[in-house]
Amino acid sequence: MLSTGNILKNRILIIGSNGMLGQRLLEYYKKDNFTEIFCASVEPESFIKDIDYKQTDITNKNDIKALMRAFYPDVVINAAAYTNVDKCDTEKETAWKINALAVENIAKYSFAYNAHLIHISTDYVFDGLNGPYTEEDKVNPVSYYGRTKLAGENAINSSNVKYTIIRTNVLYGPAKHGRMDFVKWVVNSLREGKNINIVTDQINNPTYIDDLVKGIDSAARLSKEGLFNIGGAEFLSRLDFTYRIADFFNLDKNLIKPIETRELNQPAKRPLKSGLINLKSERDLFYKPLGVEETFALMKNELNL
């Protein structure tokens, strides 16, 4: 169903609505009188109240089928994922069920209900040797997390569903519930006088979550299909990003200790020289990411940071 004078299909199902991205999508669409939203996440209740919500285990095919039947969506946004990169290496069965098998079933039932599936993926499908990457670059994940996310993409590609896959990286922003994002963690740690170890050799373009929400909405409104990169406006090392945070919030940069990724001894390998080139999204989705300091100002105002 289409709303009058508006290209946006007005029945949107948000899967993973309690996650950081899911919360912002929900808050965004709650303001749109032309949109009816239905939300699903694994928790018993929604973090954001007064919405239509159904607790859903996406690893259970029958749960996904029941969810689709309950709402008959025009657009399905899958913002659910198992994103703990190191735990994916030790909890491989769980990671595969959520990031690959569940995505296959979401695609299957989205097709059955003639819905446009918008699925969120990651730059971890690349090896991080020659980034930043376009949509056409060869994938080569170096972690099990990356392999499961690529498997989810492949499941969608091999289905008959109308789809948009959006790859993104290093999400941050003013979501109010759940775990802290990188910016809030840096601000809180430095304000408490804690020393923090920050890597110098991981490069990407951190993505402000509300920019990503607008990109997703544009894909829905314009019915754009295919693969798109949506990242931030600037390519930075994690250390440079942390210095920018400290400068904006007037925090002590002497508490920031530069290290290399190998010193962390993490179970899962990370793509180092990564990041995503946005040119296709800028052209086809009219995507315009904000500058880093602009996003910090918005977070400061909304969260009283």
C-alpha positions as CSV (number, residue, x, y, z in Angstrom):
1,M,0.0,0.0,0.0
2,L,1.3,3.5,-0.8
3,S,0.5,6.6,1.1
4,T,-1.1,9.5,-0.8
5,G,1.4,11.8,-2.4
6,N,4.3,9.9,-0.9
7,I,6.4,7.1,-2.4
8,L,7.0,5.5,1.0
9,K,5.2,2.2,1.5
10,N,3.4,2.6,4.8
11,R,3.7,-0.8,6.5
12,I,7.2,-1.2,7.9
13,L,8.4,-4.1,10.0
14,I,11.6,-3.5,12.0
15,I,13.3,-6.6,13.1
16,G,15.8,-6.0,15.9
17,S,14.0,-2.9,17.1
18,N,15.7,-3.0,20.5
19,G,19.1,-2.7,19.0
20,M,20.9,0.7,18.6
21,L,19.9,1.0,14.9
22,G,16.4,-0.5,15.5
23,Q,15.7,2.1,18.2
24,R,16.5,5.0,16.0
25,L,14.5,3.6,13.1
26,L,11.6,3.2,15.4
27,E,11.8,6.8,16.7
28,Y,12.2,8.1,13.1
29,Y,9.2,6.3,11.8
30,K,7.0,7.1,14.8
31,K,7.1,10.7,13.6
32,D,5.7,9.8,10.2
33,N,1.9,9.9,10.0
34,F,2.0,8.0,6.7
35,T,3.8,5.0,8.2
36,E,2.5,2.1,10.2
37,I,5.2,0.3,12.1
38,F,5.4,-3.1,13.7
39,C,8.5,-4.1,15.7
40,A,10.2,-7.3,16.8
41,S,13.1,-8.2,18.9
42,V,14.3,-11.1,21.1
43,E,13.5,-9.4,24.4
44,P,10.2,-9.8,26.1
45,E,9.3,-6.1,25.8
46,S,10.2,-3.2,23.7
47,F,12.7,-0.7,25.1
48,I,10.5,2.0,23.5
49,K,6.9,1.9,24.8
50,D,3.6,2.4,23.1
51,I,4.3,0.6,19.9
52,D,3.1,-2.6,18.3
53,Y,5.7,-5.2,19.3
54,K,6.1,-8.9,19.2
55,Q,8.9,-10.9,20.9
56,T,10.5,-12.9,18.2
57,D,13.3,-15.5,18.0
58,I,14.5,-15.0,14.4
59,T,16.4,-18.3,14.6
60,N,13.0,-20.0,14.8
61,K,11.4,-20.2,11.3
62,N,7.9,-20.4,12.7
63,D,8.4,-17.2,14.7
64,I,9.4,-15.4,11.5
65,K,6.4,-16.8,9.6
66,A,4.1,-15.8,12.5
67,L,5.6,-12.3,12.5
68,M,5.0,-11.8,8.8
69,R,1.5,-13.1,9.1
70,A,0.7,-10.8,12.0
71,F,1.6,-7.7,10.0
72,Y,1.8,-8.2,6.3
73,P,4.6,-5.7,5.8
74,D,5.4,-3.7,2.7
75,V,9.0,-3.2,3.9
76,V,11.0,-5.4,6.2
77,I,14.1,-3.8,7.7
78,N,16.4,-6.5,9.3
79,A,18.5,-4.7,11.8
80,A,19.1,-7.8,13.9
81,A,22.5,-9.5,14.0
82,Y,25.0,-11.2,16.3
83,T,27.6,-8.5,16.3
84,N,30.1,-9.6,19.0
85,V,33.0,-10.3,16.7
86,D,35.1,-12.2,19.2
87,K,32.2,-14.3,20.5
88,C,31.3,-15.3,17.0
89,D,34.6,-17.2,17.0
90,T,33.6,-19.2,20.1
91,E,29.8,-19.3,19.6
92,K,29.9,-20.3,16.0
93,E,26.5,-22.1,15.9
94,T,24.7,-19.2,17.4
95,A,26.4,-16.7,15.1
96,W,25.5,-18.8,12.1
97,K,21.9,-19.2,13.1
98,I,21.4,-15.5,13.6
99,N,23.5,-14.0,10.8
100,A,23.0,-16.6,8.1
101,L,20.1,-19.0,8.6
102,A,17.7,-16.5,10.1
103,V,18.4,-14.1,7.2
104,E,17.6,-16.9,4.7
105,N,14.2,-17.4,6.4
106,I,13.5,-13.6,6.6
107,A,14.2,-13.4,2.9
108,K,12.0,-16.4,2.2
109,Y,9.0,-15.0,4.1
110,S,9.5,-11.5,2.9
111,F,9.2,-12.9,-0.6
112,A,6.1,-14.8,0.4
113,Y,4.4,-11.6,1.5
114,N,5.8,-9.5,-1.4
115,A,7.8,-7.3,0.9
116,H,10.9,-5.3,0.1
117,L,13.7,-6.6,2.4
118,I,16.3,-4.1,3.5
119,H,19.1,-5.9,5.3
120,I,22.0,-4.4,7.2
121,S,25.5,-5.9,6.6
122,T,29.1,-4.9,7.3
123,D,32.5,-3.9,6.0
124,Y,33.8,-7.1,7.8
125,V,33.0,-9.0,4.6
126,F,36.3,-7.6,3.4
127,D,39.9,-8.5,4.5
128,G,41.0,-4.9,5.2
129,L,44.1,-5.0,3.0
130,N,43.1,-2.5,0.4
131,G,40.3,-0.4,1.7
132,P,38.2,1.7,1.5
133,Y,35.9,-0.4,-0.5
134,T,33.2,0.0,-3.2
135,E,30.2,-2.2,-3.7
136,E,32.1,-3.9,-6.6
137,D,35.2,-4.9,-4.6
138,K,36.0,-8.5,-4.0
139,V,34.9,-9.8,-0.6
140,N,37.2,-11.9,1.6
141,P,36.2,-12.0,5.3
142,V,38.9,-12.8,7.8
143,S,36.7,-13.5,10.8
144,Y,33.9,-15.9,11.5
145,Y,31.6,-12.9,12.1
146,G,32.4,-11.6,8.6
147,R,31.8,-15.0,7.1
148,T,28.4,-15.3,8.7
149,K,27.4,-11.9,7.5
150,L,28.6,-12.7,4.0
151,A,26.6,-15.9,4.1
152,G,23.5,-13.8,5.0
153,E,24.1,-11.6,2.0
154,N,24.5,-14.7,-0.2
155,A,21.2,-16.1,1.1
156,I,19.4,-13.0,0.1
157,N,21.1,-12.9,-3.3
158,S,20.1,-16.4,-4.1
159,S,16.4,-15.8,-3.0
160,N,13.8,-14.3,-5.2
161,V,13.0,-11.5,-2.7
162,K,13.1,-7.8,-3.7
163,Y,16.0,-6.6,-1.6
164,T,18.4,-3.9,-0.6
165,I,21.6,-4.9,1.2
166,I,23.3,-2.0,3.0
167,R,26.9,-2.4,4.3
168,T,28.0,-0.1,7.1
169,N,30.7,0.2,9.7
170,V,31.4,1.5,13.3
171,L,27.9,2.7,14.2
172,Y,27.6,5.5,16.8
173,G,24.9,7.8,17.9
174,P,22.2,8.8,20.5
175,A,20.4,5.5,21.1
176,K,19.3,5.6,24.7
177,H,19.0,1.9,25.6
178,G,21.4,-1.1,25.5
179,R,25.1,-1.1,25.3
180,M,27.2,2.0,24.9
181,D,28.5,3.0,21.5
182,F,32.2,3.9,21.0
183,V,31.7,7.7,21.4
184,K,29.8,7.4,24.7
185,W,32.3,4.9,25.9
186,V,35.2,7.3,25.2
187,V,33.5,10.3,26.7
188,N,32.5,8.4,29.9
189,S,35.9,6.7,30.3
190,L,37.9,10.0,29.9
191,R,35.5,11.9,32.2
192,E,36.1,9.3,34.8
193,G,39.9,9.7,34.4
194,K,40.4,6.2,33.0
195,N,43.3,5.4,30.7
196,I,42.1,3.9,27.4
197,N,44.0,1.8,24.8
198,I,43.1,2.9,21.3
199,V,44.4,1.2,18.1
200,T,46.3,3.2,15.5
201,D,46.0,0.8,12.7
202,Q,42.3,0.3,12.1
203,I,41.0,2.8,9.5
204,N,37.3,3.2,8.5
205,N,34.6,5.8,8.2
206,P,32.5,5.7,11.4
207,T,28.8,6.0,10.7
208,Y,26.4,8.3,12.5
209,I,23.4,6.2,13.2
210,D,20.8,8.8,12.1
211,D,22.6,9.2,8.8
212,L,22.2,5.4,8.3
213,V,18.5,5.7,9.2
214,K,18.0,8.3,6.5
215,G,19.8,6.1,4.0
216,I,17.6,3.2,4.8
217,D,14.5,5.4,4.6
218,S,15.6,6.6,1.2
219,A,16.0,3.0,-0.1
220,A,12.5,2.3,1.1
221,R,10.9,5.5,-0.3
222,L,12.6,5.2,-3.7
223,S,12.3,1.4,-3.9
224,K,16.0,1.1,-4.6
225,E,17.3,-2.5,-4.9
226,G,20.8,-3.9,-4.8
227,L,23.9,-3.4,-2.7
228,F,24.8,0.0,-1.2
229,N,27.6,1.3,1.1
230,I,26.5,3.7,3.8
231,G,29.4,5.0,5.9
232,G,30.5,8.3,7.5
233,A,31.8,11.3,5.8
234,E,35.5,10.9,6.9
235,F,38.0,8.1,6.9
236,L,39.9,8.0,10.2
237,S,42.1,5.7,12.2
238,R,40.4,4.7,15.5
239,L,43.0,6.8,17.3
240,D,42.3,9.9,15.2
241,F,38.5,9.4,15.8
242,T,39.1,9.2,19.5
243,Y,41.2,12.4,19.5
244,R,38.4,14.2,17.7
245,I,36.0,13.0,20.4
246,A,38.3,14.2,23.1
247,D,38.8,17.6,21.5
248,F,35.1,18.2,21.0
249,F,34.2,17.3,24.5
250,N,37.3,19.0,26.1
251,L,38.6,15.8,27.6
252,D,42.2,14.8,28.6
253,K,44.0,13.3,25.5
254,N,46.9,12.2,27.8
255,L,44.6,9.4,29.0
256,I,44.6,7.9,25.5
257,K,47.3,5.3,24.9
258,P,48.0,4.5,21.2
259,I,48.6,0.8,20.6
260,E,48.4,-1.6,17.6
261,T,45.6,-4.1,17.1
262,R,47.9,-7.1,17.6
263,E,48.6,-5.9,21.2
264,L,44.9,-6.5,22.1
265,N,45.3,-10.3,21.5
266,Q,41.7,-10.5,20.4
267,P,40.4,-14.0,19.3
268,A,39.0,-12.7,16.0
269,K,41.1,-11.0,13.3
270,R,40.0,-7.5,12.3
271,P,40.1,-5.9,8.8
272,L,42.5,-3.0,9.3
273,K,42.5,-0.8,6.3
274,S,38.8,-0.7,5.7
275,G,35.9,1.7,5.4
276,L,33.2,2.1,2.7
277,I,33.0,4.4,-0.2
278,N,29.6,6.1,-0.4
279,L,29.5,7.4,-4.0
280,K,26.7,5.0,-5.1
281,S,24.5,5.9,-2.2
282,E,25.2,9.6,-2.7
283,R,24.1,9.3,-6.3
284,D,21.2,6.9,-6.0
285,L,19.9,7.4,-2.5
286,F,20.8,11.1,-2.2
287,Y,22.8,10.2,0.9
288,K,24.6,13.1,2.6
289,P,26.5,12.1,5.8
290,L,27.2,14.8,8.4
291,G,30.7,15.8,9.5
292,V,32.1,14.3,12.6
293,E,31.8,17.4,14.8
294,E,28.2,18.0,13.6
295,T,27.3,14.5,14.8
296,F,29.0,15.0,18.2
297,A,27.0,18.2,18.7
298,L,23.8,16.4,18.0
299,M,24.7,13.7,20.5
300,K,25.7,16.2,23.1
301,N,22.3,18.0,22.8
302,E,20.2,14.9,22.8
303,L,22.0,12.9,25.5
304,N,23.3,15.9,27.6
305,L,26.8,14.5,27.2
